[in-house]
């Protein structure tokens, strides 16, 4: 029994090492890709790292603890450099995905918290689409495509589901760079600012009701081009770091 426990622990440790190695490889690949496209990446990361180290050293001089403060500053600078890297990668990912069919649905896949997403609940042959997100705010309809066509799709969908959900709030968001639209890179933060109106149990119940209602969509792409999907995976790796 003891041998089995030791073997299990050894195997678990091996798997953790392999997973850690895989994440580092993903991060390194993401760094190389981003560096080729972003000339400011390395200078900005070095500036943050060195700036934090210098500030910590100078503050440490005040109390005569500069050599103790320096490693702390380097650690904080390294953390800041990783954050800069993640933000630059994220901006690059959204820049490439913006305007591609299915980009809004792809962005909604990364929502944090209790959300139920159904992509392409309604759409048309021009690849305009409306996605449905169910969460604590209630129901969020997210449209992407040509504004005048999407507005009509969203109005029809809202009318269809409002008969079923009663007084549950239904929010409408149009993704784009025009007036009264939300840029793709700000979509998640915009949704997270919505008020909380229902609890987790109500989310599950509401989603089951809506699933029973069914969708009315044409076949829709499930996300932007493969390049965007590849960058998304690297972005997730940078967040886990």
N, C-alpha and C positions, 0 to 999 in steps of 0.2 A: 504493500500500500504506500509506504514511504517512497519507494522507488518510482511509483507511478506519479505521485505528487511532484517529486523532483523533476521528472520528465515533462510533466505538464507545465510546470513553471519555466523550465528551460525553453520549451516550445513557444510559450507565451512571450518570453523575453526576446526570442528570435524574431517573432512576428512584429513586435514593437520596433525592433531595430530596422527591420525591412521597411515598415511603414514610414519610419522617420527618414530613412535613406531615400525613399520614393518622394517624400515631400520636399526634401532638399534638392533633389534632381529637378522637380517641377519648378521650384523657385529659381534655380539657376537658369533653366531654359527660359522662364518668363523674364528674368533679368537681361539675358542676352538679346531676346526679341525686343524688349522695350528699349534697350540701349541703342540698338540699331536705328530705331525710329525717333528717339528722344535724346537729342544732344545735351540737353540740360540735366538729364537724370543724374549722372555721376557727379557733376559739379554741385548740384543741390544736395545730394546725399552727403558728400564730403563736407559741405558748408555746415550742415546741421550737426554732423558728428564732431567736427573740430570746434564749432561754435559752442556746443554744450560743454565740451571738455575745457575750453578756455574759461568760460564763465564759472564753472565749478572750481577750477584752480584759483581764479582770482578771488572768489568768495571765500575759499578755504584759507587764503592768505590773511584774511581779516582776523581769523582765530588761530592762525598758525597750524592749520590742518590741511594744507594744500595737497599733500601727498595722499592723504586719506580721501579728500574730495575728488581728486583727479579720476580714480577708477569709477567713482559714482557718475561723474560727468561723462566719461566714455560710454558707460552702460546706457545712460539716458540718451546720449547722442546716437548710439547704435539703434535704440528703439525708435527715436525720431526719424532716422534714416530709413528704417523699414516702413514706417508710416508714410513717409514721402513716396517711397517706391510703390506702395499699395495704392495710394491716391493717384499717382501718375498712370499706373496700369489701368485703374478703374476708368479714368478719364479717357484713355486711349480706347478701351473696350467699348464704351458708350458712344464715342465718336464714330467708330467703325460700324456699329450696329444701327445707329440712328438713320431712319428713313428706309431700312430694309423691312420687307414684309415679315411679320411675326416678331419684330424686335420688342414690342411692348410685352407680348406674352412671355418672351424669354426673360425680360427684366423682372416680371412678376414672379417667376420661378424662384428668385432669390430672396423673396420677402421673409423677414424674420418674425417669428411668433406664430400664433394660431391663425392660419389662413387656409381656405379651401379655394383652389384655383381651377377654373375650367376655361381652357383656351378656345377661342373661335366658336362661341356659342351661336353667333350668327355672322354671316359674311356674304360676299358676293364674288363674282368672277374676276373683278378688278383687284382682288386680294385686300379689299377693305375688310376690317374685322372688328368685332366687339368681344372682349374677354370679360369673364365674370369672376370676381373675387369676393368671397364671403369671409368676414372676420368680425371683430368686435364692433367696428363702426356700423356694421349691417351688410349691405350689398353694395359693391363698387363695380360699376360698369366702366371699362376702359376701352376706348375706341382708338383705332389707328387707321390712317389712310387719308383719302381725299375728304376734307371736312364736311362738305355739303352732303356727300353720300353717307358718311359715317353718322352724322347727326340724325339722319332719317332712320338708319339701322338702330341706333341707340334709343330713339324715341319709341320705335316699335317694340323693342325688347323690354324697355321699362314698362310700357303699357301691358305687355304680356305677363310679366312676372308680378307686377303690382297687385293684380287680382288675387294672386296666391299668397303673398307675404303680408298683406294687410298694412299695418302701420310701421313695419320695419323700414328704417331709412334706406333709400336708394340714392347713391351718389353717382354722378357722371363725370368722367375725366377724359378729355381729349388729348392725345399725345401729339406733340408737334412743336414747332418753333414760332407759330403765329400767335396772334392775340387770342386770349382766353384758352390757350393751349399750354400744356405742361411739357417741358423738354424731357426727353427720355432719361437723361442723367438725374433729373429731379423727381422722377415718377415715384420711386419708393418713399422718399422723404415726404412728399406731398401727401401720399396715402397715410403714412404713419402719423400725420398731424390731425387726421380726422378724429372727431370725438368718439369715445367708446359708448356704445348704446346697448350691446347685448353681451351675454357671457359665453363661455366656451361650450356649455351644453346646448345653448340655443343655436350656436354656429352649426353643430353637427345635425341638429334637427332641421334647421333651415336648408342646409345643403342637401339632405335626403329628399326634402320636398321639391327642391329645384331640379334634382337629378330625375325625379319622376316626371317632371314637366318636359324634359328632353331639350335638345338643341335644334336649331334650324339653320345650321351653317353649311356652306360649301366646304369641300376639303381645303384646309388652310395649312400653310407651313407652320411648323412647331417652333420656329426660332429663326434668327438671322443666319447668314452664311456660315459654313463650317469654321472659317477663320475666327469669327466672333465667339463661337462655341469653344474653340480651343483656348482663346484668351480668357474666357470665363472660368475654365477649369484652373488655369494658372492663377487667376485672381482669387479663387477660393483657397488655393494653396497658400497664397500670401497672407490671407486672413488667418489661417490656422497657425502660421508661424508665430 
